[in-house]
Amino acid sequence: MTAAPSTRVIRTTAEHATDRSTVPTPTPRLSWVVETDVPDWRQASAEVELTPTGGGDATTAQLDSPDSVLVGWPFEPLAAGDEVAVRVRVTGADGGTSAWSEPQPVVAGFLADGQWSARMVGLADPQQPAQPVLVRHAFTVDRPVRRARLFATAHGVYQVAVNGRDVDDEVLKPGWTAYQWRLVHETTDVTDLLVDGENAVGVRLAGGWWTERFGFRDAAARVYGEQPAIAVQIILDYTDGTSETIASGEGWRASGDGPTTRSGIYLGERFDARLEPAGWSSPGFDDRAWSPVRVDGDCPVPQARRSPGARRVAELPVREVVTTPSGKTVLDFGQNLVGWLRITARGEAGITITLKHAEVLENGELGTRPLRAAAATDTFTLAGTGEETWEPWSTFHGFRYAQVDGWPGELDPSDVVAVAVSSDMRRAGEFECSHEQLQQLHENIVWGMRGNFLHVPTDCPQRDERLGWTGDIQVFAPTATDLFDCNGFLASWLQDLALEQEAAGGIVPFVVPHVLGRPIPAAAWGDAATVVPAVLHERYGDRQVLVDQYPSMRSWVETILGLAGDRRLWEGKFQFGDWLDPAAPPQRPGEAKTDPDIVASAHVFRSTDILARTAALLGHTEDAERYRHIAEEVRAAFLREYVTGAGRMLSDTQTAYAMALEYGIATDPQMREQMGDRLADLVRAAGYRVATGFVGTPIVCDALTSTGHVDVAGRLLLQTENPSWLYPVTMGATTVWERWDSMLEDGSINPGQMTSFNHYAFGAIADWMHRTVAGLAPAAPGYRELRIAPHPIAGLDFARVAHETPYGRAAAGWERTAGGVVVTAVVPAGTTAIVHLPDGSDPLVVGSGSHSWTVALNGRTAPDGAVSLDSELADIVDDPAAYAAVMGTLREYDEEQAREFRDTTRWVRGSRLVDVMRRIPPVVQTEVAEALAGVTRARSAG
């Protein structure tokens, strides 16, 4: 073979194991990333070598294929507990062959059928509901150990220590699944923690999600159980070839007198360091005063974890110490995050420090009303042993601010650190632009996802909810894949969705895991069953997720087709609709301008269409033909019922047009043009302020772009007035808000009882920023083919995006220069890209490598004409400088009246500015006229 020193395999992974080498299946799929200086490099073949870690002959598989992503396991299936090393070398179409990659460990983290023997154990005589507990067991190692593996799961949250040392750095294990049907176990190598002779395993256990009281107001109830339990199994493989299993059950001991005295996801944690039994998880501890454990009945056999574990991912110092008007001490960490505080304190035994968390301040005090019934409060009682450092382990909070009460002595801010936690996903995408507020918006979206992807994709992390709302992740899934490698995370969650759906007879519950009473079908929420798998296939090339979820996808479509009936329209039933349309009253967030029947029927088409395409991809020919035919019937019914011949919709709203355009319901070119023009008019009439809710927001800019109105989409994106994506940024937001106006312009919290300052759903716009503004998108599943199509929008001098695709790093972007616009792209090895330059020239096809083009953009980038009181309203709002002059002058006169003028004016053609200013005092009209004249003079002066 010809050596290719410039070509190398830089990363090899097995299945979804991006954060570890442990795999949950005997046949993990392999992926590798190639880096090369060879232009247009293409893989011709690959060799994969497997070597047993404990010694033995290597096995090599020859793969005569260009595939390098999720390649089928080419060896004999792994047996439970196998440890091997895999390395890869590739040969390009140029004939050059790379060196072997670094060996990648692959550990079979699953157990064989029938091998799980641990029982769920807990406290036999709890004194309170959801009582935290310590569990321990001693065992003897009487001969050399080759390997020791610990398997554990819980009804609750736990951490295991062996001989006094925690076995790993994961938090809130094992997370939250559909406990009735699916438990997951961690697999941890604990060989190095064992000693000859007596050993001990100790477990800290609390209720977590298992004992939480889910629901709203008086309906809150414990769905799963009253008390936590733990199952632990240690398999000892000795050097003499024998094995021994230590499994929880009879003979283990438990105590409810540990230092964690109360715990709850919503409550917080109460910890009394005086109650910590010294050495309780170490050998030699006298546990005779402890009680025999309670042994619970049967539960599902745990599966090996396929999603990443949750960990501490960042630490933030105190930014400012605030003394509130009432004299309270509040710490500001400068960032809304999810996690807890780590404190270091010194004081007498019995002193209790109280930490109360919230996302915002209101009137200078901690803003706790949005927490509703969640106490979100931790307490730490000192043992009086000198310097004591503590952090919670059994709860989490969403917060930027923390009120500290009872601190002994003077508080040193360096003694408090905010610890951010998240499922430990690899960062995948970065976005950078010249617009400071837009850059902050993107950072807010990243932080919102980081905090809400904690074992389950939750709606919010702070109040008495924190549930896996299906509608939120349905709209956000594309953006999620832009920001982090979340394939394993979401594929695992989809397993729970399918199980909950099966139990509900085909209905996808509002939240997964399901804890909110009788399931009811709702459009856009239940459609997570079809949309999320399709997104994972598109972004990761993961065909298996479609195979796994196909029964769920089909079941959901059959459910909604049954509801649609012969008319093929889903009408007259409960719907969330275009949830949180900014026009909806604060206490009635579902009262959107878009008819909920239109939303529902649009999703009947969308999911049926996705299912038809999926069936064809998987080779289910009969299903593909059937659902394609039904989708066409739904399309015809929708257009007949809701769209006029002139392309106007029964609900004349932005969301209605965006759905018809982006879901592929409207396909006729003339109709699409008519709809796109009307959508652009509606955006302009709203003063380029947001007028969409959960359903319309992720797609409105795409709908504008696909119909030739990217300039309108750009104005909408960069709007700073309320409601808009950037309004929260102007108010100091560091995450995306649930409502467009979670905080009102006067600094008060929205009066709605449902108000969160960390909801990722409206952050779905980041996908458009990546794909359209910077210009990088997949053109084939898994980015095997890229689409490079940047759009230099007005108001930005540059924008660029980088993304770790399954094939390696891709990048795209643009920058304005004196010579025009420079477009750049990086195409990973083994892929190609279709390039659409912003000058409208014919598309290009390029291979891997770095590329650059300079193009001239025709036409003016900003309005340059004269403006006055006689200008049309549409011309004023289309002209950022003129609009700013008008609104700036009105705000100087009266902020409230300026806001009323802004919100009640329809910025349409056919009306002049002077016609709508008659209620404004003449002296102010004169000042507006002068301000507009100043804009005109500045333009004349160049």
C-alpha positions, 0 to 999 in steps of 0.5 A: 500500500502507498503511504499517505502521511497527510491522511490520518484517522483522528477519532474512532467511536463505538455506537453513541459512546462519545463520553466513554468507551462502554457500549450497551450492545454486543454489536456496536456500530463504529464511526471514524473521522479522517483528517487529510491534506489531500483535496477531494479525498474519498475513502475507498476502503478501510481496515478495522482491527480488533484486539482483546484487551486481556491478550489474544490474537488480533482480528482484522476486517476489510471493508471495501466501502466508502462508509465511515459513519455508524458502520455495522460491527464487522466482528463476532458479537461481543460477550458481556464484559468483553474488553477490546481495542479497535483501531482503523486505517483507511485507503483513499481513492487516491490509493494512499493508505493512512497509518493505524489510528490510536486504539479505541477501547470498547467495553461491553457494558451490558449483562448477559440474559439472566445475569442480573441478580441484584434486588431493589433494597431500601430502608425497612422502617422509614419515618417520613415519605421519600426518606433519604437513606444510606445503604452498605454491605461488606464483602471479602476479597480473598484472592487476586482480582483481575477485574471488578465491575459495578452495575447499579440502578435505582428508584431514585438518585444515588452515588456509590462509594467503594471503600470510602471513594466515589466510583465516578463523577456522574451526578443524579444517577441513573436519571429519569426513565419510564420506570414502570417499563425501563430502568438503566444501569451504569457500568463502572470499573472499580478494580482499582478501588478494591483491597485485599481482605475486607471491602465495603460498598456504600450507597447514598440514596434519595428519592429524586424523580421516583418519589417526586410529587408531580402535577399542578396544584392540588393534583400533585401526587407521587406517581411511582413510589413512596420510598427510594430503593437501590440495586447494586451488583459487583462482578469480581473476575479473579486471576484464577479464572473464577468469578463471584457476584456481590448483589444487593438483597438480604443481608445488606444494611440500611440507615435513615439517620444519615446527613441528608435529612430531606430531599426532593427535586422541587424541595431541595436538599437538607444536609446536617454534617453532624449526622455523617457517620464516620467511615460508613462506606469503608471497611471496618465500620460497625453497622450493627445499629443499622437495620436489615434492608427492605427488599422490594418486588420485581421490576424491569431488568435494567438495560445498559445506559446508551445516553451520556451520563450527567456531570458537573460541566462548569463552575462560575464564581460570584459576579456580584454580592447584592444587598436587597432593599430588605437587607438580604444577601443575594449572590449574582453569578451572572449566568442563569444555569442549572445545578447547585452551589458549592460552599466553604464555611467555618463555624460552630456546630449546629449553625445552619446556612440556607440557600434559596435560588431564583432566576431573576430579581424583582424590585431588588429582591429574589424573584421566587413567584415563578417557582410556584410550589418549588421551594428550591432551597438547600440547607447545610448545618455545620459539624463545627470541624473547621473548614467545611466544604459542601454541595448538594448531590440529590437535587438541582435548581435553575438559578442565576441568583441565590439568597444566603441566610445564616452565614457564619461571620462575613461572607467571602464571595470566593467561598461560594461557587455555582456548579453547572450540571448537564448530561455530558454531551460533546459540543458540536456547533459554534456560531459567531457573528458581528452583532453583539446582541445576536451573539448573546442570543446564541449563547443564551440558547446554548446555556438553555439547552445545557441546563434542560438536557439533564437526563431528560429534555425538560421544559424548564429547570426551576419551578414545580415542573421540569418535565419532558414536554414533547412539544418543546423538544419537537420544535427544538430538536434540529437546533439541539443537534446543531449545538451538541452531539445529542444522538444517544441522549435523544435516542434513549429518550425516544425509547421511553416515548415509545413505551409510554405511547404503547401504554396509552394505546397509541397516544403520545403523552404531553410529557415523557416520562408520563406523569400527568394523568390521562394521556390526550393527543395534541398536535405538535406535541405528539408529533415528536414521535415522528419528527425527532427520529427524522431529525436524528436520521437527517443530522447523524445518518442514524438509520437504526433510530428509524428502525427502532422508532418506526412502530411508534411513528406508525402508531402515532400516525394511525392515532391522528388519522383516526381522529381526522376521520374521513375528512382527513382534518383533525378538528374540534378536539383539545389542542395546545395550538400555537402555544404562547403566541405573544397575543395570547393573554398571560393566563391563557397561553393557548389562545393564539391567533392561529386556529388550533384546527389548522395547526392540528390538520397541518400536523396530520399531513406533516407526520403522515408525510414523514412516515411515508418517507421513512417507510420508503427508506426502510423498504416498507413498500406497502406502507410507503404507498399507503401513507403517501396516498393518505398524505396527498388526501390530507394535503388536498383536504387542507388546501380545500378547507383552509386556503383560498385560490388566491393563496390566502388562509382562513387563519391569516397569521404568520404561523398558518402560512409558515406551516403550509410552506415549510411542511410542504403542504403548499407545493404549487409555485404560484401559491407558494409565491402568494403565501410567501408575499402575504407572510412577508406583509404580515411580518411587516404589518407587525412592525417586524416583531414576533407574532408566533408561538411554539409552532410558528417560531421555529419555521417562520424565518425558513418560510420567508427565506424559501419564498424569497424574503430573507431580508424580512427574516433578517429584520425579524431576527434582529428586532429588539422591541418586545416581542422579539428574540433580542428583547430578552437580551436587551433585558439582560437575559442569559438563557431563552425565556418561556414567554417573549415577555417573561419580564416586562419592560418595566422590570416586573415579572410577567403576571402569568402563573407560568413564567420561566426564564429558561425554556429552550423552545423559542431558541429553535431559531438558532437552527436557521442562524446556522443553516441560513445566516452562516450557511451550513446544513446537511444536504444528505443524512449525516452531512455526507453531503453538505449545503453551503448557502450563506445569506449576508443579512443586513445588520451583520458584517460577518457570520460563521459557523463550525460543526463537528459532523459525523465525518469531521469538522465542517465550517461555513461563513461570510464576511463583508469586505471592500471587494464584496463578500468573501464566502468560506467553507471547510468540507470534511474528508469523505464528503462533498458540498453543494455551494449556493453563493449569495450572488445568485450564480449557479450552484457549485459542487466541491469536494473536501478541503478549504474553499473561498470565494469572493462575490459582489452583491448587487443592489443596496443593502439599506434604504437610502431615500428621503423620509418624512411624515408623508412617507408610507408606514411600510416604508418607515418600518422597512427603513431601520434608521427612519423607524428608529428616528420615529420611535426614539422621538416618541419615547423621549416624549412618553415611553408608555404612549410610544409603546402604545403607538408601536403596538397598535399601528399596522405598518402596512402600505396605503397609509402614511405616517402622518395619518396615524400620528393624529393622536400625537401632540403637534409639537411632538409631530414636529419633532418627529418630522425634524428627526426624519429630516435629519435621516434624509440630510445624513443620507444626502451627505453620504 
